[in-house]
C-alpha cells in the first residue's frame, strides 16, 4: 500500500510571500472605491451579493459530491431564490427535501460569515466549530473505516474536531495521511497564530486566505465537511479585505482547484493564489457593471444626481481626472512599445516577404478617427457581457499584416472603459480580414476567443506593465496562429 503524507507541521514559507498577486491587485483600487458607492446607493448591488451567496451555497455541495443539480435549474435558483417548486423530478440526484436542507445549511453558513465580518469578530477555533455545525446541520453520517479497513458510515460529530483518523484512499490505492486527531488542537492553534501574525504584517489578504485554505486542508480537523468549512473561512478573510466569497464552480473543481491544491502540497502555491485571484476578478468585473442609481424613488435618484453634479464641480475631481488621463496614456505607451518591438522582430524574420505596419489613436485624440472601431467594441463588449462606457476616452492600435498574395489582415487592439466606474479600462482585440476578391472589397471580422484584460488606472500603473505585455503576447499568438491556419 502506497502512503502519501500530506500533513506536516504547518508554517508560512517564503514561497507564499513571493506569490504574484498582480492579477487582482491591478483592479482592486478601482473596485474598493466603486464598492463604497454601490454599498451606499445600489439596491442592485445588494441583490448581486445575495446571488453570490446562493451560488456559493449550491456549488459548494456539488464540489463535495453531496448532490448534483441541473445547470439551468442552478441559475434559476440563484436568480429567484431557494424555492422548492422551481426544482422538478430529474433536476437533482437526491430527494428534493434533502437538497433544500443542505442548501439552507450552506446559505445560513455563508450568511453567518458575512455577519461575523460586520461584527468584526476575530477568527478563532470557536467560530470555526460554529461554522462546521451550521454547515453539517442536516448531515448525520461521515465516511469512515471499520477495524478491518472496510468503508463504513459513522455518526458525524458536529462542531467538534475529529476523534478518529480520516485518511482517504485514492483510486490508485494511495492513502492520504492528514493530521492525526491528537495533534489537531495544537495545529489549529498554530494556524490561528500564524493567521494573526500575517494580518499584523499587512500581508495581501489574497495570500492569507489562500495559505489558510491550504494549511487547513492538510490538517483536515473535522471528520467530514472540511472542504465546505475551509472555503467559508477563506471567504471570511477575503470579505474582510472588501472582496467576495470563494466559490469553486463545479466545472473548475478538477481542472483548476484540485490541481492547484496538489501543487501547493509540493510547496508551489502560485497556481492556487492565481485561481483564487481569478474567482475574485470575475466577481469584481460583474460588480463593476452594476448601476449605482437604482430605480427606487424620484427623491432618491434626484438627490444622488445632485450630489454627483456637485462632486464633478470640485477641484479634486479635476485632479482625479488628470490622474486618470495620465495613466490611460501610460497604458497606451506600454502597448505601443510592445507592439512596435514585435513588429520590428517580425520584419527581420520575414525579410519583407510579409508587410507589417501599425496605426494608432491616442486616448486624448479627439479627431474623427477617435470613433474608429466603435461598432467592433460594442460587439466585443456584448460578447463578453460587460458595459462599454462610450462617453469616456478610448484608444486603439491597427496592426496590419499584408501577405504576398494581397491577403490583408488587420488586428484591432482597443483600450476602452469597462463598466460604470471611470477608472477601469479593458484591453480587447478582434481580427479583420481585408479581402480583395476580383473587383469585390470585403471586410470580415474573424472571432478571436480572447477575453478582455481589465485593469484599474486609479493608482500607479507601472506594476501592471508585465501583465499587459502578457495579454498582448497572447493576442498576437492567437492572431498569428489564426492567419497561419488560413494560408
N, C-alpha and C positions, 0 to 999 in steps of 0.2 A: 504494500500500500504506500503510495506517494503522499507525503505530508508537506504542506506549504504553510510556514508560519508567517501570518500576515501582521500580527501584533508584536511590536517591540515597545519598550518604554517610550512614551511619546515625548517629542521635543520639537522645537521650531528651528529648522536648519536654514543655512544660508541660501539653499536652493529656492526656498519660499520667498526670502527677502528680495531676490533678484528677478522675480517673475515680472514679465511685461504686462502692465495693466492699461496700456495706452488705448486699446480698443474702446474701453469705457471712459477713460479719463478725457479723451478728446471731445466728448459730447456732454460730459457731466456738468460743466459750468452753466451752459445754457439751460440744461434740464433743471438745475437747482433753482434758477431764477424763475423759470416758467412754472415750476411746481407751486411756488408761493402764490402766484397769480391764480392758477387753477383751483387751488385749495380754497382761496378766498371767494371766488366768484362762480365757479362752474359746477352745476348740478351734473353735467355730463361726465365730469371727471370722477365724481362720487360713484356714479354707476359703472364707470370703467374699472375702478378698484373692486367693486362688487363682482364684476365679471371675472377679474383676475383671481379672486378668492374662489369662485365657483370652479374655474378651470383647474386651479390647484387641487381642490377637493376631489374632482373626478380623476384627474390624471395620476395623482399620487397612488391611488389604489390600483389603477391599471398597470402602472410600472411595477408594483409589488405582486401582480397577478392574483389579486383578491377577487377581481371581477373583470369583465370586459363590457364595453358599451359602444354601440354603433357610433361611428364618427359623426354622422349627420345629427343623430339624436344628442350627442355630446354638445354640439354647437347650439342646439335648441335649448338644452338645459342651462347652458352658460348664459344665453341671452334672456331667457324667460324666467329662470329660477328653477329650483328643485320641486317640480310639480309632478306628482305620480302619474297623472293622466297623460303626460307627454311621452311616456315610455310604453311601447306595445310589446306584445309577445314576440320574442326573437330579437329584440333590440339589445338584450343583455343575456349573459350566460348563467346568471344566478336569479333566484326568486326576487321579484320586484321589491318586496319589503326588505329583504336582506341588503339589496343595493342601496336603497334610500336610508337605511340605518347607518351604513358605512359612510355614505355621502354626508349625512347630517353630522356624524362624528368628526369627519375631516373638516367640514366647514366651521363647526364650533371651535376646532383646534386652531385654524388659521385666524378666526375672529379673536381668539384668546391672545394670539401673538400680537395682533395689532393693538389690543387693549393694553398689553404689557408695555409696549413701546410708548403709548400715551402716558402711562403711569410712571414711566422711567424706572421700572423695576430692573435690578441687575440680573444678569444671567447666573443662576445658581442651581444646584442639584435639585432643590425642592421644586423649582419651576419646571425643570426637565422631566421630573417624575409626574408632575401635574399634566404636562403635555402628553406623556405616554398614556396616562389614564384616560384622558379625553379621546385620544386617537383610537384607542382599542376598546372603547366602551362597549361595543357590540361584538367583540371578538372573544370567544370563550376558550379557544384552544390554540396551541402553537405546535409546530412540528418538532419532535424530539426522537430519541432512540432509546430502546429498552436495554436491559443488561446484556442482551445478545447482539446488540448493534443494529437491530431492525428498526425501521422507521415506525413511529407511532405518534398518536396525538396525546399531548399532555396539557393539563389545565394552565391557562396563561395567567401569570401573576401580573396584575396591572398596577402601574405606578411604583413599582419596586424593581431594583436591579436583579439580574438573573441569579438563580441559586444552583444552576447546573450548566454545564458547558453547552454551547450552541454552535458547534463546528460543522458546517455543511460539507457535503461531498459533491464535487462537480461531476459532470457526465463522464469525464475521462478517468474517474476514480480518485482524483486528488482530493484530500481532506484539507480544508482551510482552518487554520488554528487562529481563533480570536483570543482576546484577553480572558484568562480563566476567572471564574467567579470571585476567587479570593483576592484578586488584585483590582477588581472593578472600582471599588470605592476610592482607593488611592489614586487610580488613573483618572477618574472623573474629577477628583480634587485638583490633580495636576493640570488637567485640561482647562479648568476654570481659572487656575492661577496664571497659566500662560496667556489665556484669552485676556484677562485683566491687564497683564503686562503689555500686550500688544496694543491694546486700546490706549494705555497711558503713553505709549511711544508714537501714537498717531499713525500707526501702520494703516495702509489703504484698507478700507473695510471689505473690499473685494477679496483681498488676500486673506484677511482674518476669517471671513465667512468660509472661504474655500478650505483653509487649513483646519478649522474647527470641524467642518464636514468630514474631511478625510480622517482626521485623528479619531473622531467619534466612531467612524465605521470600522476602524481597526480594533477599537475596544469592544464594540458591539455589546453595550452594557445590559440590554434587555433581552429576555428570552425570544421575543419577536417584536416587530414593529419598529426596528431600528432605522430603516430607511425613511419611513414616514416621519419619524421624530426628528432625525437629523436634518432633513430638508426644511422642516419648520424652524429649527434652531438657526440654520444658515439664513433663512428668510428673515428672522428677527434681527440678525446682525445687519443685514442689508437694508431693512426697513428703517432701522435706527440711523443708518447713513443716508436716508432720504431716497432709497431705491425701492425695489419691488421684491415680492416673494420669489423664491426659486421654484419654478415649476418645470420639471422634466417631462417633455412630451413623449408619448408612447413610441413615436417613430424615431426618437432620438436616443432612447434608453440604451440600446445595444451599440449602435454605431458611434455614439459620441460619449454618453455618460459613463457606461461601464468601461469602455476602452480608456477614457481619461482617468478614471479611478485606478485602473490597473497600472497605468504609467506612474501615477502618484505613489502607488505602493512601492515602486522602484526608485522613489525619491526624485521623480521627474514630474513636478506638479504643473508645469506651464500649460499643458493641454486642458487640465481641469479648470485652471484660472480663466483661460480663454473661453471655455464653454460657458462658465458662469457669467462672463462678461457679455457673451452673445445673447444669453437669456435676458440680461438687463437691457441691452441695447435695443432689442426688438420691442420690448415694452416701452422704452423711452420714445422710440420712433413713433409708435402708435399714439402715445400720450401727447406728443408734440403736435399731432393733428386734431386735437380736441379744441373746440372753441371755448374761449373763456367766458363769453357772454351767452348765457342760455336764454331761451325764450320763456322767461318767467313772467315778470310783470313789467308794465311800462315804466313805472317809477324806478325799478331796479336797473333796467338797462339804460335808462336816461342818466342815472347817477354814475354808472360805470363809464358811459360815453363821455360825460362831462369831465370826469377825473382823468381819463386818457388824454383828452384835449389839453387840459391844464398841464399834464406831465410833459406833453410834447413841446410846450412853450418854455419849459425850463432850460436854463443854460446847461444843466447836467445832461439833458437829452442830446444837446448839440455835441458835447464832448463824447458821449456814448456813441453817437452815430459816426463821428470821425474815427473812433477806435475800430468800429466795425468795418468802415471803408478801408482803413489801413490794413486790417487783417485779411479782408477779401483780396486785396491787391497782393499780399504776401502769398496767399494760396495760389493765386493766378501765376505768380512768378515761379513758384515751386513747380507747377505743372509745365510752364513754358520751358524751364530749364531742362526738365527730364525729357520732354517730347523732342526738343531740339537735339539733345545729346543722342537720343535713339535714332532720330532721322539721319544725323551725321554718320552714325555707325552703319546704318543700312546703306547709305550712299557709297561707303567704302567697300562694303561686302558685295554689292551688286554692280559696281563699276559702271553706272549709267545705263545698265540694261533695264532697270526699272526706275521711273522718275518719282521722287518724293518731294512734297512741299507742305508747308504749314502756314495757314492763315489763322488770324485770331482777332478777337474783340475784347478789350479790357472791361472790367466791371464798371468803370466810370465813362465808357464810351457811349454817349447818348445820341449818336448818329442813327440813320435809318438801319444800319447794319446791326444795331443793338437788338432788333427784332428777329434776326436770323435764328433759325431753329426753334422758333416759338411753338409751332404746332407739334414738332417732334418731342419737345419737352413735355407738353401737355399729355401726349400719348404715353410717353415713358412714365410719367407720374401716375397716370391711371393704371397702367400695367402693374406698377409696384405699390399701388394702393396708398398714395400719400397726396397731400395738398401742395401744389406748386404755387408759391406766392409770387404772382406775376407783377406785383407792384414794387418789388424790390430789385436792386441791380443784379444783373446776371452777366456772365462772360462765356465765351466759347472758343474752341480750337477746331479748325478744319485740317485734319491730317489726310492729305491726298496721296493716293498711290495709283500711278498710271503704268499699266503693263505694256509689253511690246506689241500686243495685238489691238491696241486702242481701248482695251478694257480699263475703266476708271472706277476706283472706289474712293469714297470719302468717309472717313471716320470722324464723326462729330463727338466732341467731348465738351460737356457743358458744366458750368458752375452756376447753380441756381439755388434759390431759397426753398427750404424744406419745412413744411408745416406752418403753424401760425406764430412761431417765435422768430423774431427778426435776426437772431444771432446763430441760426443753424443753416448750414448750406449742404447741398448734396453735389457730388461729382458723378454725373451719369454719362452714358455713352450709347451710341447707336451707329450702325454702319449702313451706308447707302451705296448702291451700285449705280453708276452714271453710265447707262448703256448707250452705245452707238450702234444701232442695227439698221443698215442701209440708210434711209432718209428719216428714220424714226428715232427721236430722242426720248429716252425713258429713264426715270429715276425710280429705283425700287429700294425700299427700306428692308434690310436684312436683319431679322431679330437676333440680338445677342443676349444670351441668358446671363446678364451681369446686373446684380443689384447695385443701387447707388451706394456710394461711400459717404456717410453722413457724419459731419463734424461740427463742433461749436467754434465760433470765431469770437466768443465773448472774452476769451483770455488769450495768452500768448500762444501763437500757432507754430512756433519753431519746433516744438516737440512732436508735432503732427506730420512733419515732412516725411518721415520714414514710412508711415502707413499710407500717405498719399502716393508716394512713389510705388509702393507695393500694389496699390489699387490700379495705377496707370499701367504698371507692368502686366497685371492680369488682363486689363482691357486690350493691350496690344498683343498679348499671347493669344487670346481668343480671336482677335481680328485677323492676325496673320494665319492662324490655323484655318479660319473660315475661307479666306481668299485662296490659300493653298489647296483646299479641298475642291474648289471650283475650277481650278486650272486643268 
